[in-house]
Amino acid sequence: MDGPVFEHLAAEGPRLTVGMVTADLLHLANELDVLEGGGAELVHIDVMDGVFCPMLTVGTPVVKAITGRLIKDVHLMIDDPLSKVDAFVQAGADMLTFQIEGARQPHRVLQVLGRATNANDPARGLIRGIAINPSTPVGAIEPLLDETDYVLVLAVNPGWGGQAYISSTDARLDRARELIAASGRRILLGVDGGVTRDNIARVARLGADIVVSGSAIFDGRAAAENLSFMLDQLRATARPAMVPA
């Protein structure tokens, strides 16, 4: 749905959203301060349930505990998101994306989110997102585009950080962009997985509005330096704002 958060992200991009699961969770507040101080705008929160994904990560308490100006970009890699999305909305998600493979009725999940309001501030709007795994045909998003604000194309198989970018993602982003254009709607396009210092410039040129990167920033060495480098690479590929419908 349109709102200040969507309009901000639809403006000149691409934008970086930083995955926090690979941060030092014992000192999460300090890690978030590094992101804010370094110019990050979004924090990407991977929620894995140990069922849809082999890993078990974080839930609503962590989402709620994150405060400050960072846009909370929540990515649900879980089974049966329909029964759980309300809790994440109430925890303060600004963006809520779920894997369509884990939803028995993905259209219904989007309808529930369409009736929800941002718990931080209703005027901000709530971005509804769908994500697809590398093995899911891109055409699976087409029936859902009328209810979607954001399409996230995974470049790795979900479950753990540090994986290599799957090369077929390039063509999948092209196909997703074609379907979005055919829908006639303003829909953000994102890519998630395997984005590193070595390939972020090339990935940014593929035309995504939002780029997710986590382990390449929180690599145990210099998060602030890595963040600065990644943001500079994205700024170098900046393009015009999305044209209003």
Secondary structure, 3 states (H helix, E strand, C coil): CCCHHHHHHHCCECEEEEECCCCCHHHHHHHHHHHHHCCCCEEEEEEEECCCCCCECCCHHHHHHCCCCCEEEEEEECCCHHHCHHHHHHCCCCEEEEEHHHCCCHHHHHHHHHCCCCCCCHHHCCEEEEEECCCCCHHHHHHHHHHCCEEEEECCCCCCCCCCCCCCHHHHHHHHHHHHHHHCCCCEEEEECCCCCCCHHHHHCCCCCEEEECCCCCCCCCHHHHHHHHHHHHHCCCECCCCCC
